[in-house]
Amino acid sequence: MLEVGTKAPDFSLQDQNGKIHTLAEYAGKKVVLYFYPKDNTPGCTKQACGFSERYPQFMEKGAVVLGVSKDSVASHKKFEEKYNLGFTLLADPELNAIKAYDAWQEKKNYGKISMGVVRTTYLIDENGIIVKSFDKVKAAENPEQMLGELS
């Protein structure tokens, strides 16, 4: 986990429409940056739909939501269209941001150890400073939890 109070690493990633996004372009806004394992899986779908349903409330509080996984731009586009997601998904197949934000870790699944994306969420303030960080996030509860953190 990156430490609260430190500058959030910048990134340059494509969204589901192929547009490049950097953290720097969100200066002046709060950013909920969440890392998730895979498009169209049950937990990730619950989390994404939860953020999408609450997105107007995030915007009212001056925040944007950015979801990051190692899936491709095309995969993100299908995921967005299938669930009518109303926020930005960023593709990080090279794991640049995923590793910079310490979301690429050893995971155990049925006794097998492998490397993968650990569900992690950061709240970054208007100046690019990490103000909250959560690892081992519960997918279904995370959107409501993050909305509460903005209050």
C-alpha positions in Angstrom: 0.0 0.0 0.0 1.1 3.5 -0.7 1.3 5.7 2.3 -1.4 8.3 3.1 0.1 11.7 2.8 2.3 10.9 -0.1 2.0 12.2 -3.7 0.1 9.8 -5.9 2.1 8.4 -8.8 1.1 9.9 -12.2 0.0 7.6 -14.9 -0.9 7.7 -18.6 -3.5 5.1 -19.6 -6.1 4.6 -22.2 -9.8 4.5 -21.4 -12.5 2.3 -22.9 -12.7 4.7 -25.9 -8.9 4.9 -26.5 -8.5 8.3 -25.0 -5.3 8.8 -22.8 -5.8 9.9 -19.2 -3.2 11.1 -16.7 -3.6 11.8 -13.0 -2.3 15.3 -13.6 -5.4 16.2 -15.7 -7.6 15.7 -12.6 -5.8 18.3 -10.5 -8.5 20.3 -8.6 -10.8 17.3 -8.3 -10.9 14.4 -5.8 -10.1 11.1 -7.5 -11.4 7.7 -6.4 -8.9 5.4 -8.1 -9.7 1.7 -7.8 -7.8 -1.3 -9.0 -9.8 -4.5 -9.8 -8.8 -8.0 -11.2 -10.9 -8.5 -14.3 -13.8 -7.2 -16.3 -17.1 -9.3 -16.3 -16.3 -11.3 -13.2 -19.0 -11.3 -10.4 -17.1 -9.2 -7.8 -15.7 -6.7 -10.3 -19.1 -6.3 -11.9 -20.8 -5.6 -8.5 -18.1 -3.1 -7.7 -18.3 -1.3 -11.1 -22.1 -1.2 -11.1 -22.1 0.1 -7.6 -19.7 3.0 -8.6 -21.8 3.6 -11.7 -25.1 3.8 -9.8 -23.6 6.3 -7.3 -21.6 8.3 -9.9 -23.9 11.4 -9.8 -23.3 11.5 -6.1 -19.5 11.3 -6.5 -19.7 14.2 -9.0 -21.8 16.3 -6.6 -18.9 15.9 -4.1 -16.4 17.0 -6.7 -14.9 13.6 -7.3 -14.3 11.4 -10.3 -14.1 7.6 -10.3 -11.4 5.8 -12.3 -11.4 2.0 -12.5 -8.1 0.3 -13.5 -7.4 -3.3 -14.5 -5.0 -5.1 -16.8 -7.8 -5.8 -19.3 -7.6 -4.4 -22.8 -9.3 -1.2 -24.1 -11.7 -3.5 -26.1 -12.5 -5.6 -23.0 -13.3 -2.4 -21.1 -15.5 -1.1 -23.9 -17.6 -4.4 -23.8 -17.8 -4.2 -20.0 -18.9 -0.6 -20.1 -21.6 -1.3 -22.8 -22.9 -4.5 -21.2 -23.5 -2.8 -17.8 -24.0 0.8 -19.0 -21.2 2.1 -16.8 -21.1 5.8 -16.4 -17.5 6.4 -15.4 -14.0 5.9 -16.8 -12.2 2.5 -17.0 -8.5 2.5 -17.7 -6.6 -0.3 -19.4 -3.2 -1.1 -17.9 -2.0 -4.3 -19.7 1.7 -3.4 -19.0 0.9 -3.1 -15.3 2.5 0.3 -15.0 -0.1 2.0 -12.7 -1.0 -1.3 -11.1 2.5 -1.8 -9.9 3.1 1.9 -9.1 0.1 1.8 -6.7 1.2 -1.6 -5.2 -1.9 -3.4 -6.4 0.1 -6.3 -8.1 0.8 -8.8 -5.4 1.1 -12.4 -4.5 -2.3 -14.1 -4.3 -3.4 -17.5 -3.0 -6.3 -19.2 -4.7 -7.2 -22.8 -3.7 -3.6 -23.2 -2.3 -2.0 -22.1 -5.5 0.2 -19.0 -5.3 0.3 -16.6 -8.3 0.7 -12.9 -9.0 -2.3 -10.8 -9.7 -4.3 -7.6 -9.1 -5.4 -7.2 -5.5 -8.6 -5.2 -5.1 -7.2 -1.8 -3.9 -8.9 1.7 -3.7 -7.2 5.1 -3.1 -8.8 8.4 -2.5 -6.6 11.2 -3.9 -7.2 14.8 -3.1 -7.3 17.9 -5.3 -3.5 18.3 -5.0 -2.7 14.7 -6.0 -2.0 13.6 -2.4 -3.2 10.2 -1.2 -5.6 10.8 1.7 -7.1 7.3 2.1 -6.0 3.9 1.0 -7.8 0.5 1.3 -6.5 -2.9 0.4 -8.4 -6.2 0.5 -11.5 -4.2 -0.5 -14.9 -5.9 -0.4 -16.3 -5.3 -4.0 -20.0 -4.9 -3.1 -19.3 -2.5 -0.2 -16.5 -0.4 -1.7 -18.6 2.2 -3.7 -20.8 3.1 -0.7 -17.7 3.1 1.6 -15.9 5.6 -0.8 -18.9 7.8 -1.0 -18.9 8.0 2.8 -15.2 8.9 2.7 -16.0 12.0 0.7 -18.5 13.3 3.2 
